[in-house]
Structures are given as structure tokens and as C-alpha cells.
Amino acid sequence: MVSAGLDSATEHQARARVALTAALASGPSHAYLFRGPRGAGKRVAARAFAAEILATGAEDPDDARRRALLDPSPHPDLVWLTPRGAQHLVEEVRERVIRAAAYRPFEGGKRVFVVEAAEAMRDESQNALLKTLEEPPAFVHLILLSAEPEALLETVASRCQPIDFAPLPAEVIERELDADPPADPPASLEEVAAAARLSAGDLERARLLLDARGRELRAEAEGCVAAALAGEIASAPWRQLLGRAEEAGEETEAATREALEDQSSAGLKRTAREIGEEAKRAGRRRRTAILDLALELCAAWLRDLAAVAAGAEEVAFNRDRLTELRTQAANHDLAHARQAAELVLETRRSLDLNVSEELALEALFFKLERTLS
């Protein structure tokens, strides 16, 4: 029988639900690779799956499950590793996963280690992880999450049982948004349709795009493209995107710090340094995610301009901005709009290499201005 938590977490991922339910029924394997696009639900499914593993054999299964489902989780046998910025640090992987896997469970009979964005592990980290994957203690279960499994070493991927996740269809996201509409101001049907298509299959991203700050981010991304089209890049419009990302990161850091301090006062002891470091990591991740979304919105706008110019409005993502797209398409030569969108995507990928974000964005928008003119 599928647990309510796992059932909910995999509601739109039937293939993954079947595989994970079978794993729980027969006894989970030592290592899994959850692979699929960002926003497909890998993270929430991993947390629900980990909660079921930890509930097995626990003195109080319901309480073990409840604590494992919290984010961040206070369960001592759930170790959740996320990259600090663009990459996992080698020593972090060694200390928090490889060495920690040798210690017996603090409670119950299982320990679960989840590695988000596993493709961000350096080759040195992946090679170091091999022994743990090959000869793990019987009580250890590893779950690797990856949106780019081809970036993992074959020796690592081959030692994990794959669980495949598909992107959520835009229609599913629209239904979810209609069932639980975002707060005021209400979104039009066209704006909901646009958010669903711009979300790349990620429901939480779609919700973000419909709140006040998400709407502002969309407007700022569109303004950056408009500046490139008008030859007004000297005003440095990309600084708005950097400022928006910085603001989001600071808010997430503060909220994470407060949550961790509350957990610490409730019994889960962490040092001030540990709380500070974890809060900063959360802030950096949020900052990176918002900046990445901003660039993706720029690329989507350029893609839509090319589609409108070619007479293919029906494939546009920005369904609620067709009037603006038509105006720009009529007033500019968009022969190179798709090439410009590729430049944006190249810059998104370059940010994974820890380059200077401000310099990368400055170079990008001057390139866009030249390309579009």
C-alpha cells in the first residue's frame, strides 16, 4: 500500500510511484538515482521516500515520518546535502556522506543520505563516493537527485537504481493553480497559462511567477530584453536582476536561520556556526535559483519574439503578453532572436562555473544588443 505522503509526492509521476512503492514492499536498495528535469518533483519524492525508509522499524513510525518530512528535517538519521552555490565541495561530501555513513543510526535501524544536484559533485567527490556505493553498511540508503544524469560518472550512475521523473505537463500545472489559486491580486486565465508554460514543469516556480515578486521579476527580465532591442544597454538593466536575486537570497537566509534556531531551542542542538553556515547555503541557493529563473525568462521572451515574428503565436509561452510581443516584433528585425536566446542559455550554463555574475551578465547583454541590432 502506498503511504499518503509518497502518494501525494508522486501524484503526477506514476512511473516513479510504482517503482518506489515496489522498493518499499520488497526492501529498499542501497542506492537510487532520481533523474529527471528540474521541477519534476524529485526533491519532494525523495523526502517522502526517505521518510518511509526511516519509519520502518522506528519505535514511533508516525513521529519518525513526521520529522523526516519537515524541511529542514530534525531527524538525526536523515542527512540532506545540497550544493553550496554552483558545486558540492569535496570535503563536504567526504564529511557529511562518506564518513558519516560509517556511523550506526541514532534511532531506528536506518540512515538515509540524500544528495541534491548530484551532477554538481566534482569528479573527485564522485570517485570518493564509489566505495560507499559499492560496499555500504546494511543500514545505509543513498538517494542521488540529478537533472543532468549524463554529467555523473558512469561508475556512479551504474551503481544506483534509476527512478525516472518526467516534467509536469503545463495542463497539470494549470489545473493545480486553478484548484489553489495564488493570493491577491488574482491572475487572469492568460497569466495562469503563461506561468504554467514558463515554469518548465515546476509547480512551485509557476506559483512564484504569479505572486507579486514573480510578476516583478518577469517585468524586469522583459525590460532587459527591451533595452537590448532599443540599444539602451548602457543603463545596465541587468543590475535589477542581480538585485532581485540578492534580495531573495537574503530573505531566505534570514528565514532559514530563524527556523534552525527554533529547532535548536526545541531540542535539536546545533552550534551557532552550523546554523549560520546552513542559513548562508540556503540563501546562496535561493539567490542562484532566482538569477537562473530571470535568465530563463529572458530566453523565453526572445524565443517568443522569434515565434511571433514567424507567425507562430500559438507556441508562445508568454500568452498574456502577446500585444507587447507583437509590437516588438513589428518594430524590430528579429532574424537573430533565436541566436540571442541561445546566448542567454550559454550564460546560464557559464554561471555554474563560478564566474563573476555581474561581469557575465554585462557581457551577455552587450552581446544581445549587438546580435539583435
Buried (B, 14 or more C-beta within 10 A) or exposed (E): EBBEBBEEBBBBBEEBBEBBBEBBEEEBEBBBBBBBBBBBBBBBBBBBBBBBBBBBBBEEBEEBBBBBBBEBBBBBBBBBBBBBBBBBBBEBBBEBBBEBBEEEBEBBBBBBBBBBBBBBBEEEBBEBBBEBBEEBEEBBBBBBBBBBBEBBBEEBBEBBBBBBBBBBEBEBBBBBBEEEEBEEEEBEEEBBBBBBBBBBBBBEBBBBBBBEBBBEBBEBBBBBBBBBBBEEBEEBBBBBBBEBBBBBBEBBBEBBBEBBBEBBEEEBEBEEEEBBEBBBBBBBBBBBBBBBBBBBBBBBBBBBBBBBBEEEBEEBBBBBBBEBBBEBBEEBEBEBBBBBBBBBBEBBEBBBEEEEBEEBBBBBBBBBBBBBE
